[in-house]
Amino acid sequence: MSLHFSVEPLPPPRPTSFEIMKELHDSRFKEFPVKRDAEPAEVIYAQFAPPTPPKTSPRFNAQDAEITVVSSDNVLFRLHKMNIQVTSGGLLQSQSKGPGIQDDFLTLTEPADVLEILFEFLYPDYETDLERLEFNALLSVAEAAEKYGVFYAMSHCTFCLRCVYPKAMFPALELMTSTCIRKHTLFHSAELIRFAVKYRKEKMLAELTPPLLDMELEEVITILPPTAFGEFCIFRDRWIKVLLKCFALIIESSADHDQNQNYPCFKEPQTQITRRLKSFLDDAIAKPSSLFPDQLDRSFLQLEAILMGNGCAWCKDAFITFKDCVLDEVKELPRTFAVELY
C-alpha cells in the first residue's frame, strides 16, 4: 500500500523590519556621502595625532623648582615654592583642592605672555619695566597680580595705571616726561575706573573723578556699586547746578544787546558775548569736568582774548560778571569723588 503526501509550497517569507522601513523610505536608510575617503591623509592623521607636548618657559625653568605652573596656552613655568610663599598671598591657594589634584602643579587661566611678566616679581634679580607695555597687556598683568596677590606687582601695576590728568588741564604736569601713564588715562579712563572699583582702589578712583564725571549715568550705574552710585549722583548734581546757573547767566546777557546796531560787536556776531558763552556752555554740558577751576581758568583766558578784540565794552563787562559768578560757584565744590568701596 503506497502513501501519497501532498507537499504544500512554503509561504513567502515575511518582510523584515529592515525591508519594511526601506520600502517606507525611512530617513535612516538614505545614502550618506562617505567624506573620509575624500580627506587627505594628513588631515586624517591630525585628527588622531597625540596632543602637542607643552613648551617650557626658558626664563622660568629651574631644575630644583618645586612648583610647576601651566598657562592657558600650555606653557610650563617651574618656580620655587619659597619665592611664591614670600611674594604672593594667593597663588598657591588659587588651585582648588580635590582628589587627584597635585599640590605642586597649578593650572592658571592666564596666557604665558602675562605670566611671564607676572612671575618676574617673584624673583628679586628681575627688573621689570611695565611702562613699555601696551595698555591691554599692562591691565592683564595688573588683574593677574590682584587675583593672585603678588604684592610688589600689585603696587607697581597700580602706580603705572594711576590717573594723571591732561597737560591742558594741569600745566604743572608739563615737566613730566613719562607718556605711558598719561596715555592710559586719556584713552582708557573707563577701563581704569572699572579696575579701580573692582579691586577697591579708592585713591585711584578719586583721581579719576574728571572722566567719571564726564561719563553718562547709564554707564556709571553699571560700574559703581549701589551705595557709591547714590553718592556719585549727589556729587554730580552739584556740578550740574553750576551748568544751570551758567545757562541762566547767558540768558541774562540781554538779547537786546545782540540786536543793537550801535554796539561795535554787531558787525562781527561771532565775537558777541552770548555766542561765545553759548559755545562754552555746550562744551561744559558735554564734559562737566571742564568746570574744574584749572580747566576753567584756561577756558576763560581764551574767551577773554576773543572778547578783547571785538572792541565792545558791554561784552567785556558782561564777560567779567559771568566769570566772577561762575568762579564763585565752583570754588566751594569738591573736586574729587571720594567714596568707600565695599
C-alpha positions as CSV (number, residue, x, y, z in Angstrom):
1,M,0.0,0.0,0.0
2,S,1.6,3.2,-1.1
3,L,1.2,6.5,0.8
4,H,1.0,9.8,-1.1
5,F,1.8,13.0,0.6
6,S,1.0,16.4,-0.8
7,V,3.7,18.9,-0.2
8,E,2.4,22.4,0.1
9,P,4.8,25.2,-1.1
10,L,6.3,27.3,1.7
11,P,4.7,30.7,2.1
12,P,6.7,33.7,1.1
13,P,8.9,34.9,3.9
14,R,7.6,37.8,5.9
15,P,9.3,41.0,5.2
16,T,11.7,42.0,7.9
17,S,11.5,45.3,9.7
18,F,14.6,46.4,7.7
19,E,12.8,45.8,4.4
20,I,9.6,47.5,5.6
21,M,11.5,50.6,6.7
22,K,13.4,50.6,3.5
23,E,10.1,50.5,1.5
24,L,8.7,53.3,3.6
25,H,11.8,55.3,2.7
26,D,12.9,55.7,6.3
27,S,15.4,58.6,6.5
28,R,17.8,56.4,8.5
29,F,18.5,54.3,5.4
30,K,19.3,57.1,3.0
31,E,22.6,57.2,1.3
32,F,25.2,59.3,3.0
33,P,28.3,60.5,1.3
34,V,31.5,59.0,2.5
35,K,33.6,62.0,3.5
36,R,36.6,60.3,5.0
37,D,37.7,58.9,1.6
38,A,37.9,62.4,0.3
39,E,40.0,63.7,3.1
40,P,43.8,63.8,2.6
41,A,45.9,61.5,4.7
42,E,47.5,64.4,6.7
43,V,44.0,65.6,7.8
44,I,43.1,62.1,9.0
45,Y,46.4,61.8,10.8
46,A,45.9,65.2,12.5
47,Q,42.6,64.0,13.9
48,F,44.1,61.1,15.7
49,A,47.6,62.5,16.4
50,P,48.7,62.8,20.0
51,P,48.5,66.3,21.5
52,T,51.4,68.7,21.2
53,P,53.7,68.4,24.2
54,P,53.7,71.6,26.4
55,K,56.5,74.1,26.0
56,T,58.6,75.2,28.9
57,S,59.5,78.9,29.6
58,P,63.2,79.4,29.1
59,R,63.3,82.0,31.8
60,F,61.5,80.1,34.5
61,N,62.8,76.5,34.2
62,A,64.7,75.9,37.4
63,Q,65.9,72.4,37.9
64,D,65.3,72.5,41.6
65,A,61.9,74.0,41.4
66,E,59.1,72.5,43.5
67,I,56.1,74.1,41.8
68,T,55.1,73.7,38.1
69,V,52.6,76.2,36.7
70,V,50.9,75.7,33.3
71,S,49.4,78.6,31.5
72,S,46.1,78.6,29.5
73,D,48.1,78.2,26.2
74,N,50.0,75.2,27.6
75,V,53.4,76.7,28.6
76,L,55.1,75.4,31.8
77,F,56.7,77.5,34.4
78,R,58.9,75.9,37.1
79,L,59.1,78.1,40.2
80,H,60.5,77.9,43.7
81,K,57.9,77.4,46.4
82,M,59.7,79.7,48.8
83,N,59.7,82.6,46.4
84,I,55.9,82.1,45.9
85,Q,55.2,82.0,49.6
86,V,57.2,85.2,50.3
87,T,56.0,87.3,47.4
88,S,52.4,86.1,46.8
89,G,49.4,85.7,49.1
90,G,47.1,83.7,46.8
91,L,49.0,81.9,44.1
92,L,49.3,78.6,45.9
93,Q,45.7,78.9,47.1
94,S,44.4,79.5,43.6
95,Q,44.2,75.8,42.7
96,S,41.0,74.1,44.0
97,K,41.8,71.1,46.2
98,G,40.3,67.7,45.4
99,P,41.1,64.1,44.8
100,G,43.8,63.6,42.2
101,I,45.0,67.2,42.3
102,Q,48.7,67.6,43.0
103,D,49.8,70.4,45.3
104,D,52.9,71.1,43.2
105,F,51.1,71.5,39.9
106,L,49.0,74.7,39.2
107,T,46.8,75.3,36.2
108,L,46.1,79.0,35.7
109,T,43.7,80.8,33.3
110,E,46.2,83.4,32.1
111,P,48.3,83.1,28.9
112,A,52.0,82.7,29.0
113,D,52.9,86.3,28.0
114,V,51.0,87.6,31.0
115,L,52.5,85.1,33.5
116,E,56.0,85.7,32.1
117,I,55.8,89.3,33.3
118,L,54.0,88.5,36.5
119,F,56.5,85.9,37.6
120,E,59.3,88.4,37.3
121,F,58.0,89.9,40.5
122,L,58.6,86.6,42.3
123,Y,62.4,86.9,42.0
124,P,64.5,89.9,43.2
125,D,67.0,89.7,40.3
126,Y,64.5,90.6,37.7
127,E,64.0,94.3,36.8
128,T,60.5,94.7,35.3
129,D,59.7,97.7,33.1
130,L,55.9,97.9,32.9
131,E,55.8,101.3,31.1
132,R,56.9,99.6,27.8
133,L,53.7,97.6,27.7
134,E,50.6,98.5,25.8
135,F,47.5,99.2,27.9
136,N,45.7,95.9,27.4
137,A,48.9,93.9,28.3
138,L,49.5,96.1,31.4
139,L,45.9,95.8,32.5
140,S,46.1,92.0,32.2
141,V,49.2,91.8,34.3
142,A,47.6,94.1,36.9
143,E,44.5,92.0,37.1
144,A,46.6,88.8,37.5
145,A,48.6,90.5,40.2
146,E,45.4,91.4,42.1
147,K,43.9,87.9,41.5
148,Y,46.9,86.0,42.9
149,G,48.1,88.6,45.4
150,V,51.6,89.2,44.1
151,F,52.3,92.1,46.4
152,Y,55.0,94.0,44.6
153,A,53.3,93.6,41.2
154,M,50.1,95.0,42.7
155,S,51.7,98.2,43.8
156,H,53.9,98.6,40.7
157,C,51.0,98.0,38.3
158,T,48.7,100.4,40.2
159,F,51.4,103.0,40.0
160,C,51.7,102.7,36.2
161,L,47.9,102.8,35.9
162,R,47.4,105.7,38.3
163,C,45.5,108.6,36.9
164,V,47.3,111.7,35.6
165,Y,45.3,114.5,34.1
166,P,46.0,116.0,30.7
167,K,48.6,118.7,30.4
168,A,46.0,121.2,29.2
169,M,44.1,120.8,32.5
170,F,47.2,121.0,34.8
171,P,50.0,123.0,33.3
172,A,52.3,121.9,36.2
173,L,52.4,118.4,34.6
174,E,54.3,119.7,31.6
175,L,57.5,118.8,33.5
176,M,56.5,115.1,33.5
177,T,58.3,113.1,30.8
178,S,56.5,109.7,31.2
179,T,53.9,109.4,28.4
180,C,52.7,105.9,29.3
181,I,50.6,106.9,32.4
182,R,49.2,109.9,30.7
183,K,48.2,108.0,27.6
184,H,46.4,105.3,29.5
185,T,44.4,107.9,31.4
186,L,43.4,109.9,28.3
187,F,42.2,107.0,26.2
188,H,41.3,104.2,28.6
189,S,39.6,106.0,31.5
190,A,36.5,103.7,31.5
191,E,38.7,100.6,31.9
192,L,40.7,102.2,34.6
193,I,37.6,103.2,36.5
194,R,36.3,99.6,36.3
195,F,39.7,98.3,37.5
196,A,39.7,100.8,40.5
197,V,36.2,99.8,41.5
198,K,36.7,96.0,41.1
199,Y,39.8,96.0,43.2
200,R,38.8,98.7,45.6
201,K,41.4,101.3,44.6
202,E,39.7,104.3,46.3
203,K,42.5,106.7,45.8
204,M,42.8,105.8,42.2
205,L,39.1,106.3,41.7
206,A,39.3,109.7,43.3
207,E,42.0,110.7,40.9
208,L,39.7,109.6,38.0
209,T,37.0,112.0,39.0
210,P,37.1,114.1,35.8
211,P,36.5,111.3,33.4
212,L,34.0,109.7,35.8
213,L,32.1,113.0,35.9
214,D,32.0,113.1,32.1
215,M,30.5,109.6,31.7
216,E,26.8,109.1,31.2
217,L,24.9,107.8,34.2
218,E,23.7,104.8,32.2
219,E,27.4,103.7,32.1
220,V,28.3,104.7,35.6
221,I,25.5,102.7,37.1
222,T,27.0,99.5,35.6
223,I,30.4,100.3,37.2
224,L,29.8,101.6,40.7
225,P,28.1,99.6,43.5
226,P,24.7,100.9,44.5
227,T,25.8,102.8,47.6
228,A,28.7,104.5,45.7
229,F,26.4,105.3,42.8
230,G,24.0,107.1,45.1
231,E,26.8,109.3,46.5
232,F,28.0,109.9,42.9
233,C,24.6,111.2,41.9
234,I,24.7,113.7,44.7
235,F,28.3,114.7,43.7
236,R,27.3,115.1,40.1
237,D,24.1,117.1,40.9
238,R,26.1,119.8,42.5
239,W,28.2,120.3,39.3
240,I,25.1,120.2,37.1
241,K,23.5,123.0,39.1
242,V,26.5,125.1,38.2
243,L,25.8,124.4,34.5
244,L,22.2,125.6,35.0
245,K,23.5,128.7,36.7
246,C,25.7,129.3,33.7
247,F,22.8,128.9,31.3
248,A,20.7,131.5,33.3
249,L,23.6,134.0,33.2
250,I,23.8,133.7,29.4
251,I,20.1,134.4,29.1
252,E,20.6,137.5,31.3
253,S,23.3,138.7,28.9
254,S,20.5,140.6,27.2
255,A,19.3,139.6,23.7
256,D,18.7,143.4,23.1
257,H,22.4,143.9,23.1
258,D,23.0,141.4,20.3
259,Q,20.4,143.2,18.1
260,N,21.6,146.7,18.8
261,Q,23.5,148.1,15.8
262,N,25.1,150.8,17.9
263,Y,27.5,148.3,19.6
264,P,30.8,147.5,17.7
265,C,30.3,143.8,18.1
266,F,27.2,143.9,15.9
267,K,29.4,143.8,12.7
268,E,31.1,140.6,14.0
269,P,28.4,138.4,15.6
270,Q,30.8,135.5,16.2
271,T,32.6,137.7,18.8
272,Q,29.5,138.6,20.7
273,I,29.4,137.6,24.4
274,T,26.3,135.5,24.2
275,R,27.6,133.5,21.2
276,R,30.9,132.8,22.8
277,L,29.4,131.8,26.1
278,K,26.9,129.5,24.4
279,S,29.9,127.7,22.8
280,F,31.5,127.5,26.3
281,L,28.3,126.1,27.8
282,D,27.9,123.4,25.0
283,D,31.5,122.2,25.8
284,A,30.7,122.2,29.6
285,I,27.5,120.1,29.0
286,A,29.5,117.5,27.0
287,K,32.3,117.5,29.6
288,P,31.2,118.8,33.0
289,S,34.8,118.4,34.2
290,S,35.7,121.4,32.1
291,L,34.2,123.5,35.0
292,F,37.0,122.3,37.3
293,P,38.9,125.5,38.3
294,D,42.2,124.8,36.5
295,Q,40.4,124.0,33.2
296,L,38.0,126.9,33.8
297,D,40.9,129.4,34.0
298,R,42.2,128.1,30.7
299,S,38.8,128.5,29.0
300,F,38.3,132.0,30.4
301,L,41.7,133.1,29.1
302,Q,40.7,132.0,25.6
303,L,37.3,133.8,25.9
304,E,38.9,136.9,27.2
305,A,41.4,137.1,24.3
306,I,38.5,136.8,21.8
307,L,36.3,139.4,23.5
308,M,39.1,141.9,23.9
309,G,39.4,142.0,20.2
310,N,35.8,143.0,19.3
311,G,36.0,146.5,20.8
312,C,32.7,146.2,22.7
313,A,32.8,147.5,26.3
314,W,29.5,145.9,27.1
315,C,30.7,142.5,26.1
316,K,33.8,142.9,28.2
317,D,31.8,143.9,31.3
318,A,29.3,141.1,30.8
319,F,32.1,138.6,30.5
320,I,33.8,139.8,33.7
321,T,30.4,139.5,35.6
322,F,29.9,136.0,34.2
323,K,33.4,134.9,35.0
324,D,33.3,136.1,38.6
325,C,29.9,134.5,39.2
326,V,31.0,131.1,37.9
327,L,34.2,131.1,39.8
328,D,32.4,131.8,43.0
329,E,30.0,128.9,42.3
330,V,32.7,126.3,41.7
331,K,35.3,127.3,44.3
332,E,33.4,125.6,47.1
333,L,32.6,122.4,45.2
334,P,34.6,119.2,45.8
335,R,36.9,118.3,43.0
336,T,37.4,114.7,43.8
337,F,34.8,111.9,44.3
338,A,35.9,110.2,47.5
339,V,33.9,107.1,48.5
340,E,34.4,103.8,50.3
341,L,34.3,100.8,48.1
342,Y,32.9,97.7,49.8
